[in-house]
Amino acid sequence: MRQRTTGLVALGAGVFFLVLAVLLRFYAVPTLEVIPQDYWTHYTATGTGSAFSPQSLKTEDNLELTQDITIKGNLHPNPPAPNDSVVWDYASELAFKTSSPCAEKVFIKNQCGISFSNESVAFDKHTAEVKPGWAGDKVDDGATQDGGAKQVHSGYISKFDFNLSKKDIPMWDSVSGTAQPAKYVDTEKVNGLTVYKFVQTIGTADKPLHIYDSSKIPAALVGDVAVDGKNTPVYEYSVTTALIDPVSGIPVAGDQQVRLTAGSQDGTDTNRLTLLNVDLKLDGVQVTDTNGVPKFNGDTPVWSDHGYTAQAVRDAKAADRITLIKNTLPLISLILGLLLLAAGIFLTLRGGTAAGTGAGGTEGVAPTTEEREGEEASEEEPTKVIPAVAPEKKPLESSATEEA
């Protein structure tokens, strides 16, 4: 009876752990693997290179260039975000360091602006891929401000899919305004974290990609005096490298080598005007408090001493705790549940057999002393039939009467 009770308890516990494994894997994980709606970050990418100055109308060399990017989750987008999506707003500025006053006012002090953009995009909150068809999608950047066609976001931007695989991914290129394939090339280690390396190449040095026609670059600057007044073609050649934590989809390091040039109307002039030629590397990130609120010293952002990569690696490792819930705990729960089920079935069946034998007779039970003595006696003596009632005897008085 005790074995049967223990078996039933084990069966119940086994079922519990099996159900727990299913809940952890298929309910808890989808709840945790979501893009935060109230996300906020501010980071920079810097490099030394050449850029066309809107003030001097010529290309300046050996400039200290900074790409300043702020991303903020939009809690109340208009129009509303599609189902199962979040909306992020982007503000980006490209500027160079200067000691003289500059007409272009930018976020970072002592910088002279080259270009800026404001963007709004809706992401699938589970995969981080751009949600197509959202009416609020906006790209207001140098190309659109300079007479280029309206652009619509697609692919992946600053966050990638959870559990990223080793295959090409469409990555948004803000320069051309298109999602071009980024190819998986290697697996590396960054601060002890295993990351996937993706490389996106647009155009070549000899044959850059025509991205739009500028209305603000005088044709005389590129030698097309005869067609002065017409828009000037702008070309891009870029190589973007992203090192991404495959579990969380967070980029932990990256850089972009980009060259923008303006050429002749027919695209044959190889001596194009250089608009931008720089290798920008992610390096700085603004400090936030435990609630994600950015920290300032007066009007100046407080930058992390550890840099972009160190902060991103910490964020990725914190997000990797999802792996414990997604893989480790469900596996342990599954194994434990199966073992308990097996033990419960075994104990229940064994306890039931023992109980059934005890109720039906002495099979499997040692005979008592009286039973053994009775068995021995039955073997030594022949079987006797004992009458149930003794023979009837006549009364003495009746016998005497008969004699008389």
Backbone hydrogen bonds, N-H to C=O, Kabsch-Sander energy under -0.5 kcal/mol:
donor,donor_aa,acceptor,acceptor_aa,energy
5,T,1,M,-2.0
6,T,2,R,-2.4
7,G,3,Q,-2.4
8,L,4,R,-2.2
9,V,5,T,-2.0
10,A,6,T,-2.3
11,L,7,G,-2.4
12,G,8,L,-2.1
13,A,9,V,-2.3
14,G,10,A,-2.5
15,V,11,L,-2.3
16,F,12,G,-2.0
17,F,13,A,-2.3
18,L,14,G,-2.0
19,V,15,V,-2.3
20,L,16,F,-2.4
21,A,17,F,-2.1
22,V,18,L,-1.8
23,L,19,V,-2.4
24,L,20,L,-2.6
25,R,21,A,-2.1
26,F,22,V,-2.6
27,Y,23,L,-1.8
28,A,23,L,-2.6
29,V,24,L,-1.4
31,T,27,Y,-1.1
32,L,28,A,-1.6
33,E,29,V,-3.0
34,V,32,L,-2.1
35,I,125,K,-2.4
39,Y,36,P,-0.7
41,T,71,I,-2.4
43,Y,69,I,-2.4
44,T,284,G,-2.2
45,A,67,Q,-1.9
46,T,281,K,-2.0
47,G,65,L,-1.9
49,G,63,L,-2.1
50,S,277,N,-2.2
51,A,60,E,-2.2
52,F,275,L,-2.9
53,S,58,K,-2.6
57,L,53,S,-2.0
58,K,53,S,-0.6
60,E,51,A,-3.2
63,L,49,G,-3.2
65,L,47,G,-2.9
65,L,63,L,-0.9
66,T,95,A,-2.9
67,Q,45,A,-3.4
68,D,66,T,-0.7
68,D,93,E,-3.0
69,I,43,Y,-2.7
69,I,67,Q,-0.5
70,T,91,A,-2.5
71,I,41,T,-2.9
72,K,89,D,-2.3
73,G,39,Y,-3.7
74,N,87,V,-3.2
75,L,73,G,-0.8
85,S,82,P,-0.8
86,V,123,F,-1.9
88,W,121,V,-2.3
89,D,72,K,-3.0
90,Y,119,E,-3.1
91,A,70,T,-2.1
92,S,117,S,-2.4
93,E,68,D,-2.3
94,L,115,S,-2.9
95,A,66,T,-2.2
95,A,93,E,-0.5
96,F,112,C,-2.2
97,K,64,E,-2.3
98,T,110,N,-1.9
105,K,103,A,-0.7
111,Q,108,I,-0.7
112,C,96,F,-3.2
113,G,104,E,-0.7
113,G,111,Q,-0.6
114,I,94,L,-3.5
115,S,94,L,-1.5
117,S,92,S,-2.5
118,N,140,D,-2.3
119,E,90,Y,-2.4
120,S,138,K,-1.8
121,V,88,W,-2.1
123,F,86,V,-3.1
124,D,129,E,-2.9
125,K,84,D,-2.1
128,A,124,D,-2.6
130,V,155,G,-2.7
131,K,122,A,-3.2
134,W,131,K,-0.8
137,D,134,W,-1.5
138,K,120,S,-2.4
140,D,118,N,-2.3
141,D,139,V,-0.6
145,Q,141,D,-2.7
146,D,142,G,-0.9
147,G,144,T,-1.1
148,G,143,A,-3.2
156,Y,170,P,-2.1
157,I,159,K,-0.6
160,F,249,G,-2.5
162,F,126,H,-0.6
163,N,247,V,-1.5
164,L,246,P,-2.9
167,K,165,S,-1.8
169,I,182,A,-2.3
171,M,169,I,-0.7
171,M,180,Q,-2.6
172,W,156,Y,-3.4
173,D,178,T,-2.9
174,S,172,W,-0.6
177,G,173,D,-2.1
178,T,173,D,-1.1
180,Q,171,M,-1.8
180,Q,178,T,-0.8
182,A,169,I,-3.2
183,K,181,P,-0.5
183,K,199,V,-2.7
185,V,197,K,-2.8
186,D,197,K,-1.1
188,E,195,V,-2.5
190,V,193,L,-2.7
193,L,190,V,-2.0
195,V,188,E,-2.8
196,Y,244,I,-2.9
197,K,186,D,-3.2
198,F,196,Y,-0.6
198,F,242,A,-2.6
199,V,183,K,-2.3
200,Q,240,T,-2.9
202,I,238,S,-2.6
203,G,201,T,-0.5
204,T,207,K,-1.0
209,L,236,E,-3.0
211,I,209,L,-0.5
211,I,234,V,-2.5
212,Y,234,V,-1.1
214,S,212,Y,-0.5
214,S,232,T,-3.6
215,S,146,D,-1.5
221,L,218,P,-1.5
222,V,219,A,-1.5
223,G,220,A,-1.0
224,D,219,A,-2.1
225,V,223,G,-1.2
227,V,224,D,-0.8
228,D,225,V,-1.6
230,K,227,V,-1.9
232,T,214,S,-2.8
234,V,212,Y,-3.0
235,Y,261,T,-3.2
236,E,209,L,-2.6
237,Y,259,R,-2.0
238,S,202,I,-1.9
239,V,257,Q,-2.4
240,T,200,Q,-2.8
241,T,255,D,-2.9
242,A,198,F,-2.6
243,L,253,A,-2.7
244,I,196,Y,-2.7
244,I,242,A,-0.6
245,D,250,I,-2.5
249,G,245,D,-2.5
252,V,243,L,-2.9
253,A,243,L,-1.1
255,D,241,T,-1.8
256,Q,280,L,-2.5
257,Q,239,V,-2.6
258,V,256,Q,-0.8
258,V,278,V,-2.5
259,R,237,Y,-2.3
260,L,276,L,-2.7
261,T,235,Y,-1.9
262,A,273,L,-2.4
263,G,233,P,-1.7
267,G,264,S,-1.0
270,T,268,T,-0.6
272,R,270,T,-1.4
273,L,262,A,-2.8
275,L,260,L,-3.1
275,L,273,L,-0.6
276,L,260,L,-1.8
277,N,50,S,-2.6
278,V,258,V,-2.1
280,L,256,Q,-2.7
280,L,278,V,-0.6
281,K,46,T,-2.4
281,K,279,D,-0.5
282,L,254,G,-2.5
283,D,44,T,-2.4
284,G,44,T,-0.8
286,Q,42,H,-2.9
287,V,302,V,-3.2
289,D,293,V,-2.3
292,G,289,D,-2.1
295,K,287,V,-2.7
297,N,300,T,-3.5
298,G,296,F,-0.7
299,D,297,N,-0.6
300,T,297,N,-1.5
302,V,295,K,-2.3
303,W,301,P,-0.7
304,S,285,V,-3.0
307,G,304,S,-0.5
308,Y,283,D,-3.8
310,A,306,H,-0.7
311,Q,307,G,-1.8
312,A,308,Y,-2.8
313,V,309,T,-2.7
314,R,310,A,-1.9
315,D,311,Q,-2.2
316,A,312,A,-2.5
317,K,313,V,-2.6
318,A,314,R,-2.1
319,A,315,D,-2.2
320,D,316,A,-1.7
321,R,318,A,-1.2
322,I,319,A,-1.9
323,T,320,D,-1.8
324,L,321,R,-0.7
325,I,321,R,-1.0
326,K,322,I,-2.8
327,N,323,T,-3.0
328,T,323,T,-1.3
329,L,324,L,-3.1
331,L,327,N,-1.9
332,I,328,T,-2.5
333,S,329,L,-2.8
334,L,330,P,-2.4
335,I,331,L,-2.5
336,L,332,I,-2.7
337,G,333,S,-2.3
338,L,334,L,-2.3
339,L,335,I,-2.4
340,L,336,L,-2.4
341,L,337,G,-2.3
342,A,338,L,-2.4
343,A,339,L,-2.6
344,G,340,L,-2.8
345,I,341,L,-2.5
346,F,342,A,-2.2
347,L,343,A,-2.6
348,T,344,G,-2.4
349,L,345,I,-2.3
350,R,346,F,-2.3
351,G,347,L,-2.6
352,G,348,T,-2.1
353,T,349,L,-2.0
354,A,350,R,-2.0
355,A,351,G,-2.0
356,G,352,G,-2.1
357,T,353,T,-1.9
358,G,354,A,-1.8
359,A,355,A,-1.3
360,G,356,G,-1.0
361,G,357,T,-0.9
365,V,362,T,-2.7
372,R,368,T,-1.9
373,E,369,T,-2.4
374,G,370,E,-2.4
375,E,371,E,-1.9
376,E,372,R,-1.9
377,A,373,E,-2.3
378,S,374,G,-2.0
379,E,375,E,-1.0
380,E,376,E,-1.2
381,E,377,A,-1.9
386,I,384,K,-0.7
399,S,395,P,-1.0
400,A,396,L,-2.0
401,T,397,E,-1.7
402,E,398,S,-1.5
403,E,399,S,-1.7
404,A,400,A,-1.8
